[in-house]
Amino acid sequence: EELLDELKGEFTIAIVTHNMQQAARCADRVAFFYMGELVEVDSADRMFTAPRERRTQDYITGRFG
């Protein structure tokens, strides 16, 4: 994760993860996909504190997935 922090100032980095804690720590922006559908895109801060979509909230809080 330290290397990611160093590189993201110069490069666009896309990470696919199911680890919400890692995504919250590393990401500036987050996209949530469900069953191949793009559900929501937002800043990491907003996504993990006040997601707009119910499916996003349910996934982040562990209600499904």
CHARMM-style PDB file with segment names, atoms N, HN, CA, C and O in Angstrom:
ATOM      1  N   GLU     1       0.819  -1.198   0.000  1.00  0.00      PROA
ATOM      2  CA  GLU     1       0.000   0.000   0.000  1.00  0.00      PROA
ATOM      3  C   GLU     1       0.860   1.258   0.000  1.00  0.00      PROA
ATOM      4  O   GLU     1       0.448   2.277  -0.555  1.00  0.00      PROA
ATOM      5  N   GLU     2       2.030   1.214   0.601  1.00  0.00      PROA
ATOM      6  HN  GLU     2       2.365   0.386   1.051  1.00  0.00      PROA
ATOM      7  CA  GLU     2       2.911   2.379   0.583  1.00  0.00      PROA
ATOM      8  C   GLU     2       3.346   2.694  -0.842  1.00  0.00      PROA
ATOM      9  O   GLU     2       3.397   3.860  -1.234  1.00  0.00      PROA
ATOM     10  N   LEU     3       3.656   1.665  -1.612  1.00  0.00      PROA
ATOM     11  HN  LEU     3       3.614   0.718  -1.293  1.00  0.00      PROA
ATOM     12  CA  LEU     3       4.052   1.864  -3.004  1.00  0.00      PROA
ATOM     13  C   LEU     3       2.908   2.474  -3.806  1.00  0.00      PROA
ATOM     14  O   LEU     3       3.135   3.354  -4.636  1.00  0.00      PROA
ATOM     15  N   LEU     4       1.688   2.017  -3.568  1.00  0.00      PROA
ATOM     16  HN  LEU     4       1.504   1.301  -2.894  1.00  0.00      PROA
ATOM     17  CA  LEU     4       0.529   2.601  -4.250  1.00  0.00      PROA
ATOM     18  C   LEU     4       0.413   4.085  -3.950  1.00  0.00      PROA
ATOM     19  O   LEU     4       0.154   4.883  -4.851  1.00  0.00      PROA
ATOM     20  N   ASP     5       0.601   4.459  -2.701  1.00  0.00      PROA
ATOM     21  HN  ASP     5       0.811   3.811  -1.969  1.00  0.00      PROA
ATOM     22  CA  ASP     5       0.530   5.871  -2.325  1.00  0.00      PROA
ATOM     23  C   ASP     5       1.583   6.692  -3.059  1.00  0.00      PROA
ATOM     24  O   ASP     5       1.316   7.822  -3.468  1.00  0.00      PROA
ATOM     25  N   GLU     6       2.771   6.133  -3.226  1.00  0.00      PROA
ATOM     26  HN  GLU     6       2.987   5.215  -2.894  1.00  0.00      PROA
ATOM     27  CA  GLU     6       3.829   6.830  -3.952  1.00  0.00      PROA
ATOM     28  C   GLU     6       3.485   6.976  -5.432  1.00  0.00      PROA
ATOM     29  O   GLU     6       3.674   8.044  -6.015  1.00  0.00      PROA
ATOM     30  N   LEU     7       2.984   5.911  -6.030  1.00  0.00      PROA
ATOM     31  HN  LEU     7       2.831   5.044  -5.556  1.00  0.00      PROA
ATOM     32  CA  LEU     7       2.742   5.899  -7.473  1.00  0.00      PROA
ATOM     33  C   LEU     7       1.499   6.669  -7.893  1.00  0.00      PROA
ATOM     34  O   LEU     7       1.458   7.197  -9.004  1.00  0.00      PROA
ATOM     35  N   LYS     8       0.485   6.748  -7.039  1.00  0.00      PROA
ATOM     36  HN  LYS     8       0.518   6.319  -6.136  1.00  0.00      PROA
ATOM     37  CA  LYS     8      -0.774   7.348  -7.479  1.00  0.00      PROA
ATOM     38  C   LYS     8      -0.669   8.849  -7.735  1.00  0.00      PROA
ATOM     39  O   LYS     8      -1.574   9.434  -8.331  1.00  0.00      PROA
ATOM     40  N   GLY     9       0.407   9.475  -7.299  1.00  0.00      PROA
ATOM     41  HN  GLY     9       1.141   8.999  -6.815  1.00  0.00      PROA
ATOM     42  CA  GLY     9       0.627  10.877  -7.635  1.00  0.00      PROA
ATOM     43  C   GLY     9       0.996  11.077  -9.091  1.00  0.00      PROA
ATOM     44  O   GLY     9       0.805  12.163  -9.640  1.00  0.00      PROA
ATOM     45  N   GLU    10       1.529  10.030  -9.725  1.00  0.00      PROA
ATOM     46  HN  GLU    10       1.684   9.148  -9.279  1.00  0.00      PROA
ATOM     47  CA  GLU    10       1.995  10.128 -11.104  1.00  0.00      PROA
ATOM     48  C   GLU    10       1.225   9.258 -12.089  1.00  0.00      PROA
ATOM     49  O   GLU    10       1.270   9.498 -13.296  1.00  0.00      PROA
ATOM     50  N   PHE    11       0.519   8.252 -11.585  1.00  0.00      PROA
ATOM     51  HN  PHE    11       0.482   8.057 -10.605  1.00  0.00      PROA
ATOM     52  CA  PHE    11      -0.131   7.283 -12.457  1.00  0.00      PROA
ATOM     53  C   PHE    11      -1.580   7.058 -12.043  1.00  0.00      PROA
ATOM     54  O   PHE    11      -1.953   7.270 -10.889  1.00  0.00      PROA
ATOM     55  N   THR    12      -2.380   6.629 -13.000  1.00  0.00      PROA
ATOM     56  HN  THR    12      -2.076   6.457 -13.937  1.00  0.00      PROA
ATOM     57  CA  THR    12      -3.720   6.140 -12.696  1.00  0.00      PROA
ATOM     58  C   THR    12      -3.592   4.652 -12.412  1.00  0.00      PROA
ATOM     59  O   THR    12      -3.029   3.905 -13.213  1.00  0.00      PROA
ATOM     60  N   ILE    13      -4.112   4.230 -11.283  1.00  0.00      PROA
ATOM     61  HN  ILE    13      -4.569   4.837 -10.633  1.00  0.00      PROA
ATOM     62  CA  ILE    13      -4.011   2.833 -10.874  1.00  0.00      PROA
ATOM     63  C   ILE    13      -5.415   2.299 -10.643  1.00  0.00      PROA
ATOM     64  O   ILE    13      -6.198   2.896  -9.905  1.00  0.00      PROA
ATOM     65  N   ALA    14      -5.729   1.188 -11.268  1.00  0.00      PROA
ATOM     66  HN  ALA    14      -5.092   0.703 -11.868  1.00  0.00      PROA
ATOM     67  CA  ALA    14      -7.027   0.535 -11.062  1.00  0.00      PROA
ATOM     68  C   ALA    14      -6.793  -0.765 -10.300  1.00  0.00      PROA
ATOM     69  O   ALA    14      -5.989  -1.601 -10.711  1.00  0.00      PROA
ATOM     70  N   ILE    15      -7.499  -0.925  -9.194  1.00  0.00      PROA
ATOM     71  HN  ILE    15      -8.152  -0.246  -8.860  1.00  0.00      PROA
ATOM     72  CA  ILE    15      -7.379  -2.124  -8.369  1.00  0.00      PROA
ATOM     73  C   ILE    15      -8.756  -2.758  -8.257  1.00  0.00      PROA
ATOM     74  O   ILE    15      -9.741  -2.078  -7.969  1.00  0.00      PROA
ATOM     75  N   VAL    16      -8.816  -4.052  -8.483  1.00  0.00      PROA
ATOM     76  HN  VAL    16      -8.016  -4.604  -8.716  1.00  0.00      PROA
ATOM     77  CA  VAL    16     -10.059  -4.799  -8.283  1.00  0.00      PROA
ATOM     78  C   VAL    16      -9.898  -5.563  -6.977  1.00  0.00      PROA
ATOM     79  O   VAL    16      -8.986  -6.378  -6.836  1.00  0.00      PROA
ATOM     80  N   THR    17     -10.784  -5.298  -6.025  1.00  0.00      PROA
ATOM     81  HN  THR    17     -11.524  -4.636  -6.139  1.00  0.00      PROA
ATOM     82  CA  THR    17     -10.674  -5.940  -4.716  1.00  0.00      PROA
ATOM     83  C   THR    17     -12.051  -6.164  -4.108  1.00  0.00      PROA
ATOM     84  O   THR    17     -13.011  -5.457  -4.416  1.00  0.00      PROA
ATOM     85  N   HSD    18     -12.121  -7.152  -3.249  1.00  0.00      PROA
ATOM     86  HN  HSD    18     -11.341  -7.726  -2.999  1.00  0.00      PROA
ATOM     87  CA  HSD    18     -13.327  -7.382  -2.450  1.00  0.00      PROA
ATOM     88  C   HSD    18     -13.076  -6.941  -1.010  1.00  0.00      PROA
ATOM     89  O   HSD    18     -13.934  -7.106  -0.142  1.00  0.00      PROA
ATOM     90  N   ASN    19     -11.905  -6.384  -0.768  1.00  0.00      PROA
ATOM     91  HN  ASN    19     -11.209  -6.249  -1.473  1.00  0.00      PROA
ATOM     92  CA  ASN    19     -11.514  -5.958   0.571  1.00  0.00      PROA
ATOM     93  C   ASN    19     -11.878  -4.484   0.744  1.00  0.00      PROA
ATOM     94  O   ASN    19     -11.161  -3.602   0.272  1.00  0.00      PROA
ATOM     95  N   MET    20     -12.980  -4.227   1.413  1.00  0.00      PROA
ATOM     96  HN  MET    20     -13.562  -4.943   1.797  1.00  0.00      PROA
ATOM     97  CA  MET    20     -13.474  -2.858   1.569  1.00  0.00      PROA
ATOM     98  C   MET    20     -12.528  -1.991   2.398  1.00  0.00      PROA
ATOM     99  O   MET    20     -12.399  -0.794   2.141  1.00  0.00      PROA
ATOM    100  N   GLN    21     -11.870  -2.585   3.383  1.00  0.00      PROA
ATOM    101  HN  GLN    21     -11.975  -3.558   3.592  1.00  0.00      PROA
ATOM    102  CA  GLN    21     -10.935  -1.820   4.199  1.00  0.00      PROA
ATOM    103  C   GLN    21      -9.754  -1.337   3.362  1.00  0.00      PROA
ATOM    104  O   GLN    21      -9.312  -0.197   3.497  1.00  0.00      PROA
ATOM    105  N   GLN    22      -9.251  -2.210   2.501  1.00  0.00      PROA
ATOM    106  HN  GLN    22      -9.611  -3.136   2.391  1.00  0.00      PROA
ATOM    107  CA  GLN    22      -8.144  -1.830   1.638  1.00  0.00      PROA
ATOM    108  C   GLN    22      -8.575  -0.743   0.663  1.00  0.00      PROA
ATOM    109  O   GLN    22      -7.841   0.221   0.446  1.00  0.00      PROA
ATOM    110  N   ALA    23      -9.738  -0.886   0.084  1.00  0.00      PROA
ATOM    111  HN  ALA    23     -10.334  -1.669   0.260  1.00  0.00      PROA
ATOM    112  CA  ALA    23     -10.237   0.127  -0.843  1.00  0.00      PROA
ATOM    113  C   ALA    23     -10.386   1.472  -0.146  1.00  0.00      PROA
ATOM    114  O   ALA    23     -10.033   2.506  -0.714  1.00  0.00      PROA
ATOM    115  N   ALA    24     -10.902   1.470   1.066  1.00  0.00      PROA
ATOM    116  HN  ALA    24     -11.189   0.631   1.528  1.00  0.00      PROA
ATOM    117  CA  ALA    24     -11.078   2.720   1.814  1.00  0.00      PROA
ATOM    118  C   ALA    24      -9.731   3.377   2.114  1.00  0.00      PROA
ATOM    119  O   ALA    24      -9.621   4.603   2.091  1.00  0.00      PROA
ATOM    120  N   ARG    25      -8.714   2.573   2.394  1.00  0.00      PROA
ATOM    121  HN  ARG    25      -8.804   1.577   2.413  1.00  0.00      PROA
ATOM    122  CA  ARG    25      -7.393   3.122   2.713  1.00  0.00      PROA
ATOM    123  C   ARG    25      -6.664   3.650   1.487  1.00  0.00      PROA
ATOM    124  O   ARG    25      -5.985   4.673   1.568  1.00  0.00      PROA
ATOM    125  N   CYS    26      -6.794   2.967   0.347  1.00  0.00      PROA
ATOM    126  HN  CYS    26      -7.346   2.136   0.281  1.00  0.00      PROA
ATOM    127  CA  CYS    26      -5.944   3.241  -0.811  1.00  0.00      PROA
ATOM    128  C   CYS    26      -6.564   4.138  -1.874  1.00  0.00      PROA
ATOM    129  O   CYS    26      -5.845   4.824  -2.602  1.00  0.00      PROA
ATOM    130  N   ALA    27      -7.865   4.142  -1.969  1.00  0.00      PROA
ATOM    131  HN  ALA    27      -8.449   3.585  -1.379  1.00  0.00      PROA
ATOM    132  CA  ALA    27      -8.515   4.753  -3.134  1.00  0.00      PROA
ATOM    133  C   ALA    27      -8.837   6.228  -2.937  1.00  0.00      PROA
ATOM    134  O   ALA    27      -9.143   6.678  -1.833  1.00  0.00      PROA
ATOM    135  N   ASP    28      -8.759   6.960  -4.035  1.00  0.00      PROA
ATOM    136  HN  ASP    28      -8.510   6.594  -4.931  1.00  0.00      PROA
ATOM    137  CA  ASP    28      -9.286   8.322  -4.083  1.00  0.00      PROA
ATOM    138  C   ASP    28     -10.734   8.278  -4.568  1.00  0.00      PROA
ATOM    139  O   ASP    28     -11.599   8.996  -4.067  1.00  0.00      PROA
ATOM    140  N   ARG    29     -10.977   7.409  -5.565  1.00  0.00      PROA
ATOM    141  HN  ARG    29     -10.275   6.825  -5.973  1.00  0.00      PROA
ATOM    142  CA  ARG    29     -12.324   7.220  -6.110  1.00  0.00      PROA
ATOM    143  C   ARG    29     -12.619   5.728  -6.142  1.00  0.00      PROA
ATOM    144  O   ARG    29     -11.716   4.905  -6.294  1.00  0.00      PROA
ATOM    145  N   VAL    30     -13.900   5.392  -5.997  1.00  0.00      PROA
ATOM    146  HN  VAL    30     -14.634   6.061  -5.874  1.00  0.00      PROA
ATOM    147  CA  VAL    30     -14.321   3.995  -5.938  1.00  0.00      PROA
ATOM    148  C   VAL    30     -15.496   3.787  -6.883  1.00  0.00      PROA
ATOM    149  O   VAL    30     -16.399   4.619  -6.969  1.00  0.00      PROA
ATOM    150  N   ALA    31     -15.469   2.669  -7.587  1.00  0.00      PROA
ATOM    151  HN  ALA    31     -14.735   1.993  -7.518  1.00  0.00      PROA
ATOM    152  CA  ALA    31     -16.609   2.253  -8.410  1.00  0.00      PROA
ATOM    153  C   ALA    31     -17.108   0.927  -7.847  1.00  0.00      PROA
ATOM    154  O   ALA    31     -16.320   0.025  -7.566  1.00  0.00      PROA
ATOM    155  N   PHE    32     -18.414   0.821  -7.687  1.00  0.00      PROA
ATOM    156  HN  PHE    32     -19.054   1.555  -7.915  1.00  0.00      PROA
ATOM    157  CA  PHE    32     -19.017  -0.422  -7.202  1.00  0.00      PROA
ATOM    158  C   PHE    32     -19.793  -1.055  -8.344  1.00  0.00      PROA
ATOM    159  O   PHE    32     -20.711  -0.455  -8.904  1.00  0.00      PROA
ATOM    160  N   PHE    33     -19.404  -2.282  -8.678  1.00  0.00      PROA
ATOM    161  HN  PHE    33     -18.658  -2.769  -8.223  1.00  0.00      PROA
ATOM    162  CA  PHE    33     -20.077  -3.064  -9.708  1.00  0.00      PROA
ATOM    163  C   PHE    33     -20.798  -4.219  -9.039  1.00  0.00      PROA
ATOM    164  O   PHE    33     -20.298  -4.797  -8.074  1.00  0.00      PROA
ATOM    165  N   TYR    34     -21.979  -4.556  -9.556  1.00  0.00      PROA
ATOM    166  HN  TYR    34     -22.385  -4.086 -10.340  1.00  0.00      PROA
ATOM    167  CA  TYR    34     -22.705  -5.726  -9.064  1.00  0.00      PROA
ATOM    168  C   TYR    34     -23.267  -6.477 -10.254  1.00  0.00      PROA
ATOM    169  O   TYR    34     -24.031  -5.924 -11.046  1.00  0.00      PROA
ATOM    170  N   MET    35     -22.887  -7.743 -10.378  1.00  0.00      PROA
ATOM    171  HN  MET    35     -22.267  -8.193  -9.735  1.00  0.00      PROA
ATOM    172  CA  MET    35     -23.349  -8.602 -11.471  1.00  0.00      PROA
ATOM    173  C   MET    35     -23.096  -7.951 -12.834  1.00  0.00      PROA
ATOM    174  O   MET    35     -23.943  -8.010 -13.726  1.00  0.00      PROA
ATOM    175  N   GLY    36     -21.922  -7.331 -12.984  1.00  0.00      PROA
ATOM    176  HN  GLY    36     -21.234  -7.283 -12.260  1.00  0.00      PROA
ATOM    177  CA  GLY    36     -21.540  -6.708 -14.243  1.00  0.00      PROA
ATOM    178  C   GLY    36     -22.121  -5.333 -14.488  1.00  0.00      PROA
ATOM    179  O   GLY    36     -21.855  -4.732 -15.529  1.00  0.00      PROA
ATOM    180  N   GLU    37     -22.898  -4.826 -13.568  1.00  0.00      PROA
ATOM    181  HN  GLU    37     -23.114  -5.314 -12.723  1.00  0.00      PROA
ATOM    182  CA  GLU    37     -23.529  -3.506 -13.716  1.00  0.00      PROA
ATOM    183  C   GLU    37     -22.795  -2.490 -12.847  1.00  0.00      PROA
ATOM    184  O   GLU    37     -22.537  -2.741 -11.670  1.00  0.00      PROA
ATOM    185  N   LEU    38     -22.462  -1.340 -13.436  1.00  0.00      PROA
ATOM    186  HN  LEU    38     -22.672  -1.136 -14.392  1.00  0.00      PROA
ATOM    187  CA  LEU    38     -21.882  -0.251 -12.659  1.00  0.00      PROA
ATOM    188  C   LEU    38     -22.993   0.376 -11.835  1.00  0.00      PROA
ATOM    189  O   LEU    38     -23.920   0.966 -12.390  1.00  0.00      PROA
ATOM    190  N   VAL    39     -22.907   0.256 -10.523  1.00  0.00      PROA
ATOM    191  HN  VAL    39     -22.154  -0.223 -10.073  1.00  0.00      PROA
ATOM    192  CA  VAL    39     -23.956   0.732  -9.628  1.00  0.00      PROA
ATOM    193  C   VAL    39     -23.687   2.159  -9.190  1.00  0.00      PROA
ATOM    194  O   VAL    39     -24.602   2.982  -9.162  1.00  0.00      PROA
ATOM    195  N   GLU    40     -22.431   2.465  -8.845  1.00  0.00      PROA
ATOM    196  HN  GLU    40     -21.687   1.796  -8.868  1.00  0.00      PROA
ATOM    197  CA  GLU    40     -22.132   3.779  -8.269  1.00  0.00      PROA
ATOM    198  C   GLU    40     -20.649   4.086  -8.398  1.00  0.00      PROA
ATOM    199  O   GLU    40     -19.808   3.195  -8.282  1.00  0.00      PROA
ATOM    200  N   VAL    41     -20.336   5.355  -8.638  1.00  0.00      PROA
ATOM    201  HN  VAL    41     -21.019   6.079  -8.732  1.00  0.00      PROA
ATOM    202  CA  VAL    41     -18.958   5.851  -8.645  1.00  0.00      PROA
ATOM    203  C   VAL    41     -18.935   7.124  -7.820  1.00  0.00      PROA
ATOM    204  O   VAL    41     -19.793   7.993  -7.982  1.00  0.00      PROA
ATOM    205  N   ASP    42     -17.947   7.236  -6.930  1.00  0.00      PROA
ATOM    206  HN  ASP    42     -17.251   6.530  -6.798  1.00  0.00      PROA
ATOM    207  CA  ASP    42     -17.857   8.442  -6.109  1.00  0.00      PROA
ATOM    208  C   ASP    42     -16.480   8.496  -5.461  1.00  0.00      PROA
ATOM    209  O   ASP    42     -15.664   7.591  -5.635  1.00  0.00      PROA
ATOM    210  N   SER    43     -16.233   9.556  -4.719  1.00  0.00      PROA
ATOM    211  HN  SER    43     -16.895  10.291  -4.577  1.00  0.00      PROA
ATOM    212  CA  SER    43     -14.991   9.629  -3.950  1.00  0.00      PROA
ATOM    213  C   SER    43     -15.021   8.524  -2.897  1.00  0.00      PROA
ATOM    214  O   SER    43     -16.091   8.106  -2.455  1.00  0.00      PROA
ATOM    215  N   ALA    44     -13.860   8.065  -2.508  1.00  0.00      PROA
ATOM    216  HN  ALA    44     -12.990   8.404  -2.868  1.00  0.00      PROA
ATOM    217  CA  ALA    44     -13.803   7.012  -1.491  1.00  0.00      PROA
ATOM    218  C   ALA    44     -14.428   7.494  -0.191  1.00  0.00      PROA
ATOM    219  O   ALA    44     -15.138   6.739   0.473  1.00  0.00      PROA
ATOM    220  N   ASP    45     -14.172   8.737   0.174  1.00  0.00      PROA
ATOM    221  HN  ASP    45     -13.596   9.351  -0.366  1.00  0.00      PROA
ATOM    222  CA  ASP    45     -14.749   9.265   1.414  1.00  0.00      PROA
ATOM    223  C   ASP    45     -16.266   9.180   1.397  1.00  0.00      PROA
ATOM    224  O   ASP    45     -16.879   8.703   2.351  1.00  0.00      PROA
ATOM    225  N   ARG    46     -16.864   9.640   0.318  1.00  0.00      PROA
ATOM    226  HN  ARG    46     -16.365  10.028  -0.457  1.00  0.00      PROA
ATOM    227  CA  ARG    46     -18.328   9.627   0.253  1.00  0.00      PROA
ATOM    228  C   ARG    46     -18.865   8.200   0.137  1.00  0.00      PROA
ATOM    229  O   ARG    46     -19.853   7.849   0.781  1.00  0.00      PROA
ATOM    230  N   MET    47     -18.218   7.394  -0.676  1.00  0.00      PROA
ATOM    231  HN  MET    47     -17.416   7.679  -1.200  1.00  0.00      PROA
ATOM    232  CA  MET    47     -18.704   6.032  -0.892  1.00  0.00      PROA
ATOM    233  C   MET    47     -18.771   5.248   0.416  1.00  0.00      PROA
ATOM    234  O   MET    47     -19.714   4.489   0.639  1.00  0.00      PROA
ATOM    235  N   PHE    48     -17.775   5.430   1.278  1.00  0.00      PROA
ATOM    236  HN  PHE    48     -17.009   6.046   1.097  1.00  0.00      PROA
ATOM    237  CA  PHE    48     -17.725   4.641   2.506  1.00  0.00      PROA
ATOM    238  C   PHE    48     -18.432   5.295   3.688  1.00  0.00      PROA
ATOM    239  O   PHE    48     -18.582   4.668   4.737  1.00  0.00      PROA
ATOM    240  N   THR    49     -18.864   6.534   3.537  1.00  0.00      PROA
ATOM    241  HN  THR    49     -18.742   7.043   2.685  1.00  0.00      PROA
ATOM    242  CA  THR    49     -19.601   7.179   4.632  1.00  0.00      PROA
ATOM    243  C   THR    49     -21.060   7.439   4.299  1.00  0.00      PROA
ATOM    244  O   THR    49     -21.919   7.397   5.180  1.00  0.00      PROA
ATOM    245  N   ALA    50     -21.347   7.711   3.019  1.00  0.00      PROA
ATOM    246  HN  ALA    50     -20.649   7.745   2.303  1.00  0.00      PROA
ATOM    247  CA  ALA    50     -22.727   8.031   2.638  1.00  0.00      PROA
ATOM    248  C   ALA    50     -23.010   7.606   1.204  1.00  0.00      PROA
ATOM    249  O   ALA    50     -23.250   8.455   0.345  1.00  0.00      PROA
ATOM    250  N   PRO    51     -22.985   6.301   0.932  1.00  0.00      PROA
ATOM    251  CA  PRO    51     -23.267   5.852  -0.436  1.00  0.00      PROA
ATOM    252  C   PRO    51     -24.680   6.237  -0.849  1.00  0.00      PROA
ATOM    253  O   PRO    51     -25.593   6.272  -0.024  1.00  0.00      PROA
ATOM    254  N   ARG    52     -24.849   6.525  -2.126  1.00  0.00      PROA
ATOM    255  HN  ARG    52     -24.107   6.497  -2.796  1.00  0.00      PROA
ATOM    256  CA  ARG    52     -26.158   6.956  -2.637  1.00  0.00      PROA
ATOM    257  C   ARG    52     -27.094   5.790  -2.911  1.00  0.00      PROA
ATOM    258  O   ARG    52     -28.311   5.912  -2.777  1.00  0.00      PROA
ATOM    259  N   GLU    53     -26.516   4.664  -3.295  1.00  0.00      PROA
ATOM    260  HN  GLU    53     -25.527   4.565  -3.404  1.00  0.00      PROA
ATOM    261  CA  GLU    53     -27.316   3.509  -3.696  1.00  0.00      PROA
ATOM    262  C   GLU    53     -27.445   2.498  -2.555  1.00  0.00      PROA
ATOM    263  O   GLU    53     -26.484   2.241  -1.830  1.00  0.00      PROA
ATOM    264  N   ARG    54     -28.619   1.941  -2.409  1.00  0.00      PROA
ATOM    265  HN  ARG    54     -29.400   2.149  -2.997  1.00  0.00      PROA
ATOM    266  CA  ARG    54     -28.873   0.951  -1.350  1.00  0.00      PROA
ATOM    267  C   ARG    54     -28.002  -0.293  -1.515  1.00  0.00      PROA
ATOM    268  O   ARG    54     -27.502  -0.838  -0.531  1.00  0.00      PROA
ATOM    269  N   ARG    55     -27.821  -0.742  -2.762  1.00  0.00      PROA
ATOM    270  HN  ARG    55     -28.227  -0.300  -3.562  1.00  0.00      PROA
ATOM    271  CA  ARG    55     -26.993  -1.934  -2.983  1.00  0.00      PROA
ATOM    272  C   ARG    55     -25.553  -1.689  -2.542  1.00  0.00      PROA
ATOM    273  O   ARG    55     -24.910  -2.578  -1.983  1.00  0.00      PROA
ATOM    274  N   THR    56     -25.054  -0.496  -2.792  1.00  0.00      PROA
ATOM    275  HN  THR    56     -25.576   0.226  -3.246  1.00  0.00      PROA
ATOM    276  CA  THR    56     -23.700  -0.159  -2.351  1.00  0.00      PROA
ATOM    277  C   THR    56     -23.619  -0.201  -0.836  1.00  0.00      PROA
ATOM    278  O   THR    56     -22.703  -0.802  -0.275  1.00  0.00      PROA
ATOM    279  N   GLN    57     -24.557   0.423  -0.183  1.00  0.00      PROA
ATOM    280  HN  GLN    57     -25.302   0.912  -0.639  1.00  0.00      PROA
ATOM    281  CA  GLN    57     -24.579   0.451   1.278  1.00  0.00      PROA
ATOM    282  C   GLN    57     -24.668  -0.965   1.848  1.00  0.00      PROA
ATOM    283  O   GLN    57     -23.958  -1.303   2.795  1.00  0.00      PROA
ATOM    284  N   ASP    58     -25.529  -1.777   1.275  1.00  0.00      PROA
ATOM    285  HN  ASP    58     -26.106  -1.502   0.506  1.00  0.00      PROA
ATOM    286  CA  ASP    58     -25.683  -3.152   1.752  1.00  0.00      PROA
ATOM    287  C   ASP    58     -24.386  -3.945   1.604  1.00  0.00      PROA
ATOM    288  O   ASP    58     -24.030  -4.720   2.492  1.00  0.00      PROA
ATOM    289  N   TYR    59     -23.673  -3.757   0.484  1.00  0.00      PROA
ATOM    290  HN  TYR    59     -23.962  -3.128  -0.238  1.00  0.00      PROA
ATOM    291  CA  TYR    59     -22.424  -4.487   0.273  1.00  0.00      PROA
ATOM    292  C   TYR    59     -21.343  -4.012   1.242  1.00  0.00      PROA
ATOM    293  O   TYR    59     -20.663  -4.826   1.867  1.00  0.00      PROA
ATOM    294  N   ILE    60     -21.189  -2.712   1.363  1.00  0.00      PROA
ATOM    295  HN  ILE    60     -21.741  -2.051   0.855  1.00  0.00      PROA
ATOM    296  CA  ILE    60     -20.151  -2.151   2.228  1.00  0.00      PROA
ATOM    297  C   ILE    60     -20.360  -2.559   3.683  1.00  0.00      PROA
ATOM    298  O   ILE    60     -19.394  -2.815   4.403  1.00  0.00      PROA
ATOM    299  N   THR    61     -21.598  -2.620   4.111  1.00  0.00      PROA
ATOM    300  HN  THR    61     -22.382  -2.413   3.527  1.00  0.00      PROA
ATOM    301  CA  THR    61     -21.885  -2.961   5.511  1.00  0.00      PROA
ATOM    302  C   THR    61     -21.981  -4.465   5.746  1.00  0.00      PROA
ATOM    303  O   THR    61     -22.221  -4.897   6.874  1.00  0.00      PROA
ATOM    304  N   GLY    62     -21.797  -5.268   4.700  1.00  0.00      PROA
ATOM    305  HN  GLY    62     -21.602  -4.917   3.784  1.00  0.00      PROA
ATOM    306  CA  GLY    62     -21.783  -6.714   4.860  1.00  0.00      PROA
ATOM    307  C   GLY    62     -23.151  -7.371   4.869  1.00  0.00      PROA
ATOM    308  O   GLY    62     -23.274  -8.527   5.274  1.00  0.00      PROA
ATOM    309  N   ARG    63     -24.177  -6.664   4.433  1.00  0.00      PROA
ATOM    310  HN  ARG    63     -24.077  -5.725   4.104  1.00  0.00      PROA
ATOM    311  CA  ARG    63     -25.511  -7.270   4.385  1.00  0.00      PROA
ATOM    312  C   ARG    63     -25.617  -8.318   3.283  1.00  0.00      PROA
ATOM    313  O   ARG    63     -26.438  -9.232   3.365  1.00  0.00      PROA
ATOM    314  N   PHE    64     -24.785  -8.183   2.253  1.00  0.00      PROA
ATOM    315  HN  PHE    64     -24.118  -7.441   2.187  1.00  0.00      PROA
ATOM    316  CA  PHE    64     -24.667  -9.243   1.248  1.00  0.00      PROA
ATOM    317  C   PHE    64     -23.278  -9.188   0.657  1.00  0.00      PROA
ATOM    318  O   PHE    64     -22.552  -8.209   0.826  1.00  0.00      PROA
ATOM    319  N   GLY    65     -22.911 -10.269  -0.050  1.00  0.00      PROA
ATOM    320  HN  GLY    65     -23.501 -11.065  -0.188  1.00  0.00      PROA
ATOM    321  CA  GLY    65     -21.626 -10.316  -0.719  1.00  0.00      PROA
ATOM    322  C   GLY    65     -20.640 -11.068   0.074  1.00  0.00      PROA
ATOM    323  OT1 GLY    65     -19.491 -11.209  -0.343  1.00  0.00      PROA
TER     324      GLY     65
END
